[in-house]
Structures are given as structure tokens and as C-alpha cells.
Amino acid sequence: MHETTDDQRKKATGDLVLQEVWRAKDALSASYGHDLDKFCADMREREKHSGHRVVNLQGKRKEPANGISGTAHCSREKA
């Protein structure tokens, strides 16, 4: 997770909705020490304890010919 830069904030001047989204994103990121692995692990734990299955609408992707996976950082395969 990355913090929103000052340049990005300047470009969004006047767009209050975008600024609020970035503030919320930055606060969430900071609460996990800007560590995406910690965030994903916590989301997987929350899913386990919620009793509800989080749906992934992306579907399964085929492995590319070059062998480099295009799966999301929070993929279930890591768990």
C-alpha cells in the first residue's frame, strides 16, 4: 500500500470526494503499517470469522506462457 503523494493531492484539488477517498485509504493503510501482506492476512481472518464467503468475481486465470502469474497480491493461494 502506498500513501497518496502531495502531487496527487494537488491534482485532485476541488474534487472533495476523491480527497476523502484518499484520506480513508491512507488511514486504512497506516493502520496496517502500510503493509499489504498484513492487510490481506487480516481480511482473510475476518472472512473466516464472519461466516460469510467473500466472492471473487475475477474467475480463474490461465497461467501465461511466460510463467509470470497475474494473480492479485491477496490471492488465496498464499494463505
N, CA, C and O atoms as a CHARMM CRD file, in Angstrom:
* protein
*
  316
    1    1 MET  N      0.84600  -1.16800   0.00000 PROA 1      0.00000
    2    1 MET  CA     0.00000   0.00000   0.00000 PROA 1      0.00000
    3    1 MET  C      0.89100   1.23000   0.00000 PROA 1      0.00000
    4    1 MET  O      1.92600   1.26900   0.66600 PROA 1      0.00000
    5    2 HSD  N      0.48400   2.20300  -0.73600 PROA 2      0.00000
    6    2 HSD  CA     1.27400   3.41800  -0.81300 PROA 2      0.00000
    7    2 HSD  C      0.42700   4.61100  -0.38400 PROA 2      0.00000
    8    2 HSD  O     -0.77500   4.66300  -0.64300 PROA 2      0.00000
    9    3 GLU  N      1.07100   5.55800   0.27100 PROA 3      0.00000
   10    3 GLU  CA     0.36700   6.77700   0.65700 PROA 3      0.00000
   11    3 GLU  C      0.16200   7.65000  -0.57100 PROA 3      0.00000
   12    3 GLU  O      0.95700   7.62300  -1.51000 PROA 3      0.00000
   13    4 THR  N     -0.89600   8.41000  -0.55000 PROA 4      0.00000
   14    4 THR  CA    -1.16700   9.35000  -1.62500 PROA 4      0.00000
   15    4 THR  C     -0.13300  10.46300  -1.56600 PROA 4      0.00000
   16    4 THR  O      0.12700  11.01900  -0.49900 PROA 4      0.00000
   17    5 THR  N      0.45400  10.78700  -2.70600 PROA 5      0.00000
   18    5 THR  CA     1.50500  11.80300  -2.73500 PROA 5      0.00000
   19    5 THR  C      0.90500  13.19900  -2.75200 PROA 5      0.00000
   20    5 THR  O     -0.26900  13.38700  -3.07200 PROA 5      0.00000
   21    6 ASP  N      1.73700  14.17700  -2.39800 PROA 6      0.00000
   22    6 ASP  CA     1.29200  15.56400  -2.42600 PROA 6      0.00000
   23    6 ASP  C      0.92000  15.97900  -3.84200 PROA 6      0.00000
   24    6 ASP  O     -0.03400  16.73300  -4.03500 PROA 6      0.00000
   25    7 ASP  N      1.67100  15.48900  -4.84600 PROA 7      0.00000
   26    7 ASP  CA     1.35300  15.81300  -6.24000 PROA 7      0.00000
   27    7 ASP  C     -0.03200  15.30300  -6.61200 PROA 7      0.00000
   28    7 ASP  O     -0.78300  15.99500  -7.30000 PROA 7      0.00000
   29    8 GLN  N     -0.38000  14.09300  -6.16300 PROA 8      0.00000
   30    8 GLN  CA    -1.70800  13.55100  -6.44800 PROA 8      0.00000
   31    8 GLN  C     -2.78500  14.40000  -5.77100 PROA 8      0.00000
   32    8 GLN  O     -3.84100  14.65700  -6.34800 PROA 8      0.00000
   33    9 ARG  N     -2.50600  14.82500  -4.55300 PROA 9      0.00000
   34    9 ARG  CA    -3.48300  15.66500  -3.84100 PROA 9      0.00000
   35    9 ARG  C     -3.68600  16.99900  -4.55700 PROA 9      0.00000
   36    9 ARG  O     -4.81200  17.48400  -4.66000 PROA 9      0.00000
   37   10 LYS  N     -2.59100  17.59600  -5.05500 PROA 10     0.00000
   38   10 LYS  CA    -2.69900  18.87500  -5.75800 PROA 10     0.00000
   39   10 LYS  C     -3.54400  18.72600  -7.02500 PROA 10     0.00000
   40   10 LYS  O     -4.34700  19.60500  -7.33900 PROA 10     0.00000
   41   11 LYS  N     -3.36900  17.62400  -7.74900 PROA 11     0.00000
   42   11 LYS  CA    -4.13800  17.38300  -8.96700 PROA 11     0.00000
   43   11 LYS  C     -5.61800  17.20800  -8.66700 PROA 11     0.00000
   44   11 LYS  O     -6.46600  17.50200  -9.50900 PROA 11     0.00000
   45   12 ALA  N     -5.92800  16.72900  -7.46500 PROA 12     0.00000
   46   12 ALA  CA    -7.31800  16.47500  -7.09900 PROA 12     0.00000
   47   12 ALA  C     -7.96500  17.66300  -6.39700 PROA 12     0.00000
   48   12 ALA  O     -9.07900  17.54700  -5.88700 PROA 12     0.00000
   49   13 THR  N     -7.28700  18.79200  -6.36500 PROA 13     0.00000
   50   13 THR  CA    -7.84200  19.96200  -5.70800 PROA 13     0.00000
   51   13 THR  C     -9.21300  20.26000  -6.29700 PROA 13     0.00000
   52   13 THR  O     -9.37600  20.34400  -7.51400 PROA 13     0.00000
   53   14 GLY  N    -10.17600  20.41500  -5.43400 PROA 14     0.00000
   54   14 GLY  CA   -11.53100  20.68100  -5.89000 PROA 14     0.00000
   55   14 GLY  C    -12.38300  19.42000  -5.98100 PROA 14     0.00000
   56   14 GLY  O    -13.61000  19.50900  -6.02500 PROA 14     0.00000
   57   15 ASP  N    -11.76300  18.27000  -6.01000 PROA 15     0.00000
   58   15 ASP  CA   -12.51700  17.02400  -6.04700 PROA 15     0.00000
   59   15 ASP  C    -12.58000  16.47700  -4.62500 PROA 15     0.00000
   60   15 ASP  O    -11.75400  15.65400  -4.23000 PROA 15     0.00000
   61   16 LEU  N    -13.54900  16.93400  -3.87400 PROA 16     0.00000
   62   16 LEU  CA   -13.64900  16.59300  -2.45700 PROA 16     0.00000
   63   16 LEU  C    -13.89700  15.11300  -2.23200 PROA 16     0.00000
   64   16 LEU  O    -13.42000  14.54900  -1.24700 PROA 16     0.00000
   65   17 VAL  N    -14.63400  14.47900  -3.12700 PROA 17     0.00000
   66   17 VAL  CA   -14.90400  13.05000  -2.97600 PROA 17     0.00000
   67   17 VAL  C    -13.59800  12.26100  -3.09400 PROA 17     0.00000
   68   17 VAL  O    -13.32200  11.38300  -2.27600 PROA 17     0.00000
   69   18 LEU  N    -12.80200  12.57600  -4.11000 PROA 18     0.00000
   70   18 LEU  CA   -11.53400  11.88400  -4.30400 PROA 18     0.00000
   71   18 LEU  C    -10.60400  12.12800  -3.12700 PROA 18     0.00000
   72   18 LEU  O     -9.91900  11.20600  -2.68200 PROA 18     0.00000
   73   19 GLN  N    -10.56800  13.33300  -2.62400 PROA 19     0.00000
   74   19 GLN  CA    -9.72100  13.63400  -1.47400 PROA 19     0.00000
   75   19 GLN  C    -10.15300  12.81900  -0.24900 PROA 19     0.00000
   76   19 GLN  O     -9.30700  12.32300   0.49500 PROA 19     0.00000
   77   20 GLU  N    -11.45400  12.68300  -0.04000 PROA 20     0.00000
   78   20 GLU  CA   -11.95600  11.91100   1.09400 PROA 20     0.00000
   79   20 GLU  C    -11.62900  10.42900   0.93100 PROA 20     0.00000
   80   20 GLU  O    -11.27700   9.76600   1.90600 PROA 20     0.00000
   81   21 VAL  N    -11.74000   9.90600  -0.27800 PROA 21     0.00000
   82   21 VAL  CA   -11.38300   8.50600  -0.52700 PROA 21     0.00000
   83   21 VAL  C     -9.91200   8.29100  -0.20800 PROA 21     0.00000
   84   21 VAL  O     -9.55700   7.30400   0.43600 PROA 21     0.00000
   85   22 TRP  N     -9.05100   9.20400  -0.64900 PROA 22     0.00000
   86   22 TRP  CA    -7.62300   9.07200  -0.37100 PROA 22     0.00000
   87   22 TRP  C     -7.32900   9.16900   1.12200 PROA 22     0.00000
   88   22 TRP  O     -6.46300   8.44900   1.62000 PROA 22     0.00000
   89   23 ARG  N     -8.02200  10.03300   1.84100 PROA 23     0.00000
   90   23 ARG  CA    -7.81600  10.12500   3.29700 PROA 23     0.00000
   91   23 ARG  C     -8.18100   8.79100   3.95900 PROA 23     0.00000
   92   23 ARG  O     -7.45500   8.30100   4.82400 PROA 23     0.00000
   93   24 ALA  N     -9.30900   8.21400   3.54600 PROA 24     0.00000
   94   24 ALA  CA    -9.72800   6.93300   4.12100 PROA 24     0.00000
   95   24 ALA  C     -8.73200   5.82900   3.77100 PROA 24     0.00000
   96   24 ALA  O     -8.38700   5.01000   4.62200 PROA 24     0.00000
   97   25 LYS  N     -8.27300   5.80500   2.52500 PROA 25     0.00000
   98   25 LYS  CA    -7.29500   4.80200   2.08900 PROA 25     0.00000
   99   25 LYS  C     -5.99600   4.94400   2.86100 PROA 25     0.00000
  100   25 LYS  O     -5.41900   3.94900   3.30000 PROA 25     0.00000
  101   26 ASP  N     -5.53200   6.17900   3.03000 PROA 26     0.00000
  102   26 ASP  CA    -4.28600   6.41200   3.75600 PROA 26     0.00000
  103   26 ASP  C     -4.41300   6.00500   5.22500 PROA 26     0.00000
  104   26 ASP  O     -3.47200   5.45100   5.79300 PROA 26     0.00000
  105   27 ALA  N     -5.55300   6.27000   5.83800 PROA 27     0.00000
  106   27 ALA  CA    -5.77100   5.89000   7.23500 PROA 27     0.00000
  107   27 ALA  C     -5.79900   4.36900   7.37800 PROA 27     0.00000
  108   27 ALA  O     -5.20800   3.82200   8.31000 PROA 27     0.00000
  109   28 LEU  N     -6.47800   3.69000   6.46600 PROA 28     0.00000
  110   28 LEU  CA    -6.53100   2.23100   6.49900 PROA 28     0.00000
  111   28 LEU  C     -5.13600   1.64600   6.30100 PROA 28     0.00000
  112   28 LEU  O     -4.72800   0.73900   7.02600 PROA 28     0.00000
  113   29 SER  N     -4.41300   2.16500   5.32400 PROA 29     0.00000
  114   29 SER  CA    -3.05800   1.69700   5.05400 PROA 29     0.00000
  115   29 SER  C     -2.16100   1.91100   6.27500 PROA 29     0.00000
  116   29 SER  O     -1.39200   1.02400   6.64400 PROA 29     0.00000
  117   30 ALA  N     -2.25700   3.06700   6.89000 PROA 30     0.00000
  118   30 ALA  CA    -1.43000   3.37000   8.06500 PROA 30     0.00000
  119   30 ALA  C     -1.75200   2.43200   9.22100 PROA 30     0.00000
  120   30 ALA  O     -0.86400   2.07000   9.99200 PROA 30     0.00000
  121   31 SER  N     -3.01900   2.03700   9.34700 PROA 31     0.00000
  122   31 SER  CA    -3.40200   1.15500  10.45300 PROA 31     0.00000
  123   31 SER  C     -2.74500  -0.22200  10.33200 PROA 31     0.00000
  124   31 SER  O     -2.67400  -0.95700  11.31700 PROA 31     0.00000
  125   32 TYR  N     -2.26900  -0.57800   9.14600 PROA 32     0.00000
  126   32 TYR  CA    -1.55500  -1.83700   8.92900 PROA 32     0.00000
  127   32 TYR  C     -0.06900  -1.59500   8.67600 PROA 32     0.00000
  128   32 TYR  O      0.62400  -2.47500   8.16500 PROA 32     0.00000
  129   33 GLY  N      0.42000  -0.42000   9.02800 PROA 33     0.00000
  130   33 GLY  CA     1.82100  -0.09700   8.83900 PROA 33     0.00000
  131   33 GLY  C      2.20600  -0.05700   7.37200 PROA 33     0.00000
  132   33 GLY  O      3.36000  -0.30800   7.02400 PROA 33     0.00000
  133   34 HSD  N      1.25300   0.25400   6.51300 PROA 34     0.00000
  134   34 HSD  CA     1.45600   0.30400   5.05700 PROA 34     0.00000
  135   34 HSD  C      1.97700  -1.03200   4.52300 PROA 34     0.00000
  136   34 HSD  O      2.73700  -1.07000   3.55500 PROA 34     0.00000
  137   35 ASP  N      1.55800  -2.12700   5.16600 PROA 35     0.00000
  138   35 ASP  CA     1.99600  -3.47500   4.79900 PROA 35     0.00000
  139   35 ASP  C      0.81600  -4.23500   4.20200 PROA 35     0.00000
  140   35 ASP  O     -0.10100  -4.63400   4.91900 PROA 35     0.00000
  141   36 LEU  N      0.84600  -4.43300   2.88300 PROA 36     0.00000
  142   36 LEU  CA    -0.25500  -5.08900   2.18900 PROA 36     0.00000
  143   36 LEU  C     -0.42300  -6.53500   2.63900 PROA 36     0.00000
  144   36 LEU  O     -1.54800  -7.03200   2.68800 PROA 36     0.00000
  145   37 ASP  N      0.66700  -7.22200   2.96900 PROA 37     0.00000
  146   37 ASP  CA     0.55900  -8.60300   3.44600 PROA 37     0.00000
  147   37 ASP  C     -0.22200  -8.67400   4.75900 PROA 37     0.00000
  148   37 ASP  O     -1.05000  -9.56800   4.93600 PROA 37     0.00000
  149   38 LYS  N      0.03500  -7.73500   5.68400 PROA 38     0.00000
  150   38 LYS  CA    -0.70800  -7.69200   6.95300 PROA 38     0.00000
  151   38 LYS  C     -2.18700  -7.42500   6.69300 PROA 38     0.00000
  152   38 LYS  O     -3.05600  -8.05100   7.30100 PROA 38     0.00000
  153   39 PHE  N     -2.46900  -6.48500   5.77900 PROA 39     0.00000
  154   39 PHE  CA    -3.85400  -6.15800   5.44500 PROA 39     0.00000
  155   39 PHE  C     -4.57500  -7.39000   4.89900 PROA 39     0.00000
  156   39 PHE  O     -5.68300  -7.70800   5.33100 PROA 39     0.00000
  157   40 CYS  N     -3.94400  -8.08100   3.94900 PROA 40     0.00000
  158   40 CYS  CA    -4.57200  -9.25400   3.33400 PROA 40     0.00000
  159   40 CYS  C     -4.78800 -10.37500   4.35000 PROA 40     0.00000
  160   40 CYS  O     -5.82700 -11.03500   4.33800 PROA 40     0.00000
  161   41 ALA  N     -3.80700 -10.59000   5.22700 PROA 41     0.00000
  162   41 ALA  CA    -3.94500 -11.62100   6.25600 PROA 41     0.00000
  163   41 ALA  C     -5.11800 -11.29700   7.17300 PROA 41     0.00000
  164   41 ALA  O     -5.87900 -12.19100   7.54400 PROA 41     0.00000
  165   42 ASP  N     -5.27000 -10.03200   7.54000 PROA 42     0.00000
  166   42 ASP  CA    -6.37800  -9.63700   8.40200 PROA 42     0.00000
  167   42 ASP  C     -7.71800  -9.81400   7.68500 PROA 42     0.00000
  168   42 ASP  O     -8.69700 -10.23900   8.29900 PROA 42     0.00000
  169   43 MET  N     -7.76600  -9.49600   6.40800 PROA 43     0.00000
  170   43 MET  CA    -9.01600  -9.66900   5.65700 PROA 43     0.00000
  171   43 MET  C     -9.40100 -11.14400   5.55200 PROA 43     0.00000
  172   43 MET  O    -10.58000 -11.48900   5.63300 PROA 43     0.00000
  173   44 ARG  N     -8.40000 -12.01700   5.37000 PROA 44     0.00000
  174   44 ARG  CA    -8.68600 -13.45700   5.32800 PROA 44     0.00000
  175   44 ARG  C     -9.20700 -13.94300   6.67900 PROA 44     0.00000
  176   44 ARG  O    -10.12600 -14.76200   6.72600 PROA 44     0.00000
  177   45 GLU  N     -8.62600 -13.44400   7.78700 PROA 45     0.00000
  178   45 GLU  CA    -9.10400 -13.81800   9.12700 PROA 45     0.00000
  179   45 GLU  C    -10.53200 -13.32300   9.34300 PROA 45     0.00000
  180   45 GLU  O    -11.37800 -14.05000   9.86400 PROA 45     0.00000
  181   46 ARG  N    -10.79100 -12.09100   8.94200 PROA 46     0.00000
  182   46 ARG  CA   -12.14300 -11.54800   9.10600 PROA 46     0.00000
  183   46 ARG  C    -13.15200 -12.36800   8.31900 PROA 46     0.00000
  184   46 ARG  O    -14.27200 -12.59000   8.77900 PROA 46     0.00000
  185   47 GLU  N    -12.75800 -12.81700   7.13300 PROA 47     0.00000
  186   47 GLU  CA   -13.64500 -13.64400   6.31400 PROA 47     0.00000
  187   47 GLU  C    -13.95600 -14.95100   7.04100 PROA 47     0.00000
  188   47 GLU  O    -15.10800 -15.38400   7.07400 PROA 47     0.00000
  189   48 LYS  N    -12.92600 -15.58500   7.62700 PROA 48     0.00000
  190   48 LYS  CA   -13.11700 -16.85100   8.34100 PROA 48     0.00000
  191   48 LYS  C    -14.12900 -16.69500   9.47200 PROA 48     0.00000
  192   48 LYS  O    -15.01700 -17.53100   9.64000 PROA 48     0.00000
  193   49 HSD  N    -13.99000 -15.62500  10.24100 PROA 49     0.00000
  194   49 HSD  CA   -14.82300 -15.42800  11.42700 PROA 49     0.00000
  195   49 HSD  C    -16.18800 -14.83100  11.12500 PROA 49     0.00000
  196   49 HSD  O    -17.07200 -14.84300  11.98200 PROA 49     0.00000
  197   50 SER  N    -16.37000 -14.31000   9.92300 PROA 50     0.00000
  198   50 SER  CA   -17.64400 -13.66500   9.59800 PROA 50     0.00000
  199   50 SER  C    -18.75400 -14.66500   9.30800 PROA 50     0.00000
  200   50 SER  O    -19.93700 -14.36100   9.45900 PROA 50     0.00000
  201   51 GLY  N    -18.35700 -15.86200   8.88800 PROA 51     0.00000
  202   51 GLY  CA   -19.36300 -16.84200   8.49100 PROA 51     0.00000
  203   51 GLY  C    -19.84100 -16.63800   7.06400 PROA 51     0.00000
  204   51 GLY  O    -20.68600 -17.38800   6.57700 PROA 51     0.00000
  205   52 HSD  N    -19.31000 -15.63500   6.39600 PROA 52     0.00000
  206   52 HSD  CA   -19.68800 -15.34600   5.01300 PROA 52     0.00000
  207   52 HSD  C    -18.47900 -15.53100   4.11800 PROA 52     0.00000
  208   52 HSD  O    -17.35100 -15.22700   4.50600 PROA 52     0.00000
  209   53 ARG  N    -18.72100 -16.02400   2.93800 PROA 53     0.00000
  210   53 ARG  CA   -17.64800 -16.21700   1.96700 PROA 53     0.00000
  211   53 ARG  C    -17.53900 -14.95800   1.12100 PROA 53     0.00000
  212   53 ARG  O    -18.53500 -14.47100   0.58800 PROA 53     0.00000
  213   54 VAL  N    -16.33100 -14.43700   1.00300 PROA 54     0.00000
  214   54 VAL  CA   -16.10400 -13.29900   0.13200 PROA 54     0.00000
  215   54 VAL  C    -15.98900 -13.83000  -1.28500 PROA 54     0.00000
  216   54 VAL  O    -15.23000 -14.76300  -1.54700 PROA 54     0.00000
  217   55 VAL  N    -16.73000 -13.24500  -2.18100 PROA 55     0.00000
  218   55 VAL  CA   -16.78600 -13.72600  -3.55700 PROA 55     0.00000
  219   55 VAL  C    -15.73000 -13.03100  -4.39700 PROA 55     0.00000
  220   55 VAL  O    -15.57200 -11.81200  -4.33100 PROA 55     0.00000
  221   56 ASN  N    -15.01200 -13.81100  -5.18400 PROA 56     0.00000
  222   56 ASN  CA   -14.05200 -13.27600  -6.13500 PROA 56     0.00000
  223   56 ASN  C    -14.67700 -13.39800  -7.51700 PROA 56     0.00000
  224   56 ASN  O    -14.83800 -14.50300  -8.03500 PROA 56     0.00000
  225   57 LEU  N    -15.02800 -12.27400  -8.11000 PROA 57     0.00000
  226   57 LEU  CA   -15.70300 -12.27600  -9.39700 PROA 57     0.00000
  227   57 LEU  C    -14.74600 -12.30900 -10.57900 PROA 57     0.00000
  228   57 LEU  O    -15.19300 -12.29000 -11.72600 PROA 57     0.00000
  229   58 GLN  N    -13.45000 -12.35700 -10.33100 PROA 58     0.00000
  230   58 GLN  CA   -12.48300 -12.37700 -11.41500 PROA 58     0.00000
  231   58 GLN  C    -12.42400 -13.72200 -12.11000 PROA 58     0.00000
  232   58 GLN  O    -12.06600 -13.78700 -13.28600 PROA 58     0.00000
  233   59 GLY  N    -12.75800 -14.77500 -11.43100 PROA 59     0.00000
  234   59 GLY  CA   -12.64300 -16.09800 -12.02800 PROA 59     0.00000
  235   59 GLY  C    -11.19600 -16.54800 -12.04800 PROA 59     0.00000
  236   59 GLY  O    -10.28800 -15.81000 -11.66700 PROA 59     0.00000
  237   60 LYS  N    -11.00400 -17.76400 -12.49800 PROA 60     0.00000
  238   60 LYS  CA    -9.63800 -18.29600 -12.55100 PROA 60     0.00000
  239   60 LYS  C     -8.99700 -17.90700 -13.86100 PROA 60     0.00000
  240   60 LYS  O     -9.62900 -17.94000 -14.91700 PROA 60     0.00000
  241   61 ARG  N     -7.73300 -17.53900 -13.77900 PROA 61     0.00000
  242   61 ARG  CA    -6.98200 -17.15400 -14.96200 PROA 61     0.00000
  243   61 ARG  C     -6.02400 -18.26800 -15.34600 PROA 61     0.00000
  244   61 ARG  O     -5.52100 -18.99600 -14.49100 PROA 61     0.00000
  245   62 LYS  N     -5.78300 -18.38800 -16.61800 PROA 62     0.00000
  246   62 LYS  CA    -4.79400 -19.34500 -17.09200 PROA 62     0.00000
  247   62 LYS  C     -3.40500 -18.78100 -16.84400 PROA 62     0.00000
  248   62 LYS  O     -3.20100 -17.56800 -16.87100 PROA 62     0.00000
  249   63 GLU  N     -2.45500 -19.67400 -16.60400 PROA 63     0.00000
  250   63 GLU  CA    -1.06900 -19.26500 -16.41500 PROA 63     0.00000
  251   63 GLU  C     -0.52800 -18.74500 -17.74300 PROA 63     0.00000
  252   63 GLU  O     -0.62900 -19.43800 -18.75500 PROA 63     0.00000
  253   64 PRO  N      0.04500 -17.53700 -17.76400 PROA 64     0.00000
  254   64 PRO  CA     0.58100 -17.00400 -19.01400 PROA 64     0.00000
  255   64 PRO  C      1.76900 -17.82900 -19.50700 PROA 64     0.00000
  256   64 PRO  O      2.43100 -18.51300 -18.72700 PROA 64     0.00000
  257   65 ALA  N      2.02500 -17.75500 -20.79400 PROA 65     0.00000
  258   65 ALA  CA     3.10200 -18.52200 -21.41400 PROA 65     0.00000
  259   65 ALA  C      4.46400 -18.18400 -20.82000 PROA 65     0.00000
  260   65 ALA  O      5.35400 -19.03400 -20.78100 PROA 65     0.00000
  261   66 ASN  N      4.62900 -16.94400 -20.35700 PROA 66     0.00000
  262   66 ASN  CA     5.92800 -16.54600 -19.80800 PROA 66     0.00000
  263   66 ASN  C      6.12700 -17.01400 -18.36800 PROA 66     0.00000
  264   66 ASN  O      7.19800 -16.80900 -17.79800 PROA 66     0.00000
  265   67 GLY  N      5.11500 -17.63600 -17.77400 PROA 67     0.00000
  266   67 GLY  CA     5.23300 -18.18000 -16.42800 PROA 67     0.00000
  267   67 GLY  C      5.06800 -17.16800 -15.31600 PROA 67     0.00000
  268   67 GLY  O      5.15100 -17.53200 -14.14300 PROA 67     0.00000
  269   68 ILE  N      4.83600 -15.90900 -15.64500 PROA 68     0.00000
  270   68 ILE  CA     4.65000 -14.87100 -14.63700 PROA 68     0.00000
  271   68 ILE  C      3.17100 -14.79700 -14.31000 PROA 68     0.00000
  272   68 ILE  O      2.34100 -14.54900 -15.18500 PROA 68     0.00000
  273   69 SER  N      2.85500 -15.01200 -13.06300 PROA 69     0.00000
  274   69 SER  CA     1.46300 -15.03200 -12.63500 PROA 69     0.00000
  275   69 SER  C      0.89700 -13.62100 -12.56100 PROA 69     0.00000
  276   69 SER  O      1.58600 -12.68900 -12.14600 PROA 69     0.00000
  277   70 GLY  N     -0.34700 -13.47000 -12.96100 PROA 70     0.00000
  278   70 GLY  CA    -1.01500 -12.18000 -12.89400 PROA 70     0.00000
  279   70 GLY  C     -2.02400 -12.11100 -11.76900 PROA 70     0.00000
  280   70 GLY  O     -2.90000 -11.24700 -11.78500 PROA 70     0.00000
  281   71 THR  N     -1.92400 -13.01200 -10.77700 PROA 71     0.00000
  282   71 THR  CA    -2.90200 -13.02700  -9.70200 PROA 71     0.00000
  283   71 THR  C     -2.71300 -11.84900  -8.77300 PROA 71     0.00000
  284   71 THR  O     -1.61400 -11.30800  -8.65600 PROA 71     0.00000
  285   72 ALA  N     -3.76600 -11.46100  -8.12700 PROA 72     0.00000
  286   72 ALA  CA    -3.74300 -10.32700  -7.20300 PROA 72     0.00000
  287   72 ALA  C     -2.85600 -10.64100  -6.00600 PROA 72     0.00000
  288   72 ALA  O     -2.62100 -11.80700  -5.68700 PROA 72     0.00000
  289   73 HSD  N     -2.36900  -9.60900  -5.35500 PROA 73     0.00000
  290   73 HSD  CA    -1.47600  -9.75000  -4.21600 PROA 73     0.00000
  291   73 HSD  C     -2.12200 -10.51300  -3.06900 PROA 73     0.00000
  292   73 HSD  O     -1.43300 -11.22300  -2.33700 PROA 73     0.00000
  293   74 CYS  N     -3.42000 -10.38000  -2.90200 PROA 74     0.00000
  294   74 CYS  CA    -4.13000 -11.01800  -1.79800 PROA 74     0.00000
  295   74 CYS  C     -4.70600 -12.38600  -2.18700 PROA 74     0.00000
  296   74 CYS  O     -5.66900 -12.84200  -1.57000 PROA 74     0.00000
  297   75 SER  N     -4.14900 -13.02600  -3.17100 PROA 75     0.00000
  298   75 SER  CA    -4.72900 -14.27300  -3.66100 PROA 75     0.00000
  299   75 SER  C     -4.78800 -15.31500  -2.55500 PROA 75     0.00000
  300   75 SER  O     -3.95700 -15.31200  -1.64800 PROA 75     0.00000
  301   76 ARG  N     -5.73900 -16.17900  -2.62900 PROA 76     0.00000
  302   76 ARG  CA    -5.95600 -17.22900  -1.63800 PROA 76     0.00000
  303   76 ARG  C     -4.81000 -18.24000  -1.65600 PROA 76     0.00000
  304   76 ARG  O     -4.59000 -18.93300  -0.66200 PROA 76     0.00000
  305   77 GLU  N     -4.09100 -18.33600  -2.74400 PROA 77     0.00000
  306   77 GLU  CA    -3.02600 -19.31200  -2.85200 PROA 77     0.00000
  307   77 GLU  C     -1.93300 -19.07200  -1.81000 PROA 77     0.00000
  308   77 GLU  O     -1.20300 -20.00100  -1.46500 PROA 77     0.00000
  309   78 LYS  N     -1.80500 -17.83500  -1.30000 PROA 78     0.00000
  310   78 LYS  CA    -0.78200 -17.51100  -0.30500 PROA 78     0.00000
  311   78 LYS  C     -1.16100 -18.03000   1.07700 PROA 78     0.00000
  312   78 LYS  O     -0.29800 -18.32500   1.90400 PROA 78     0.00000
  313   79 ALA  N     -2.48100 -18.13900   1.31400 PROA 79     0.00000
  314   79 ALA  CA    -2.95000 -18.48800   2.65500 PROA 79     0.00000
  315   79 ALA  C     -2.59400 -19.90700   3.03400 PROA 79     0.00000
  316   79 ALA  O     -2.92000 -20.35200   4.13400 PROA 79     0.00000
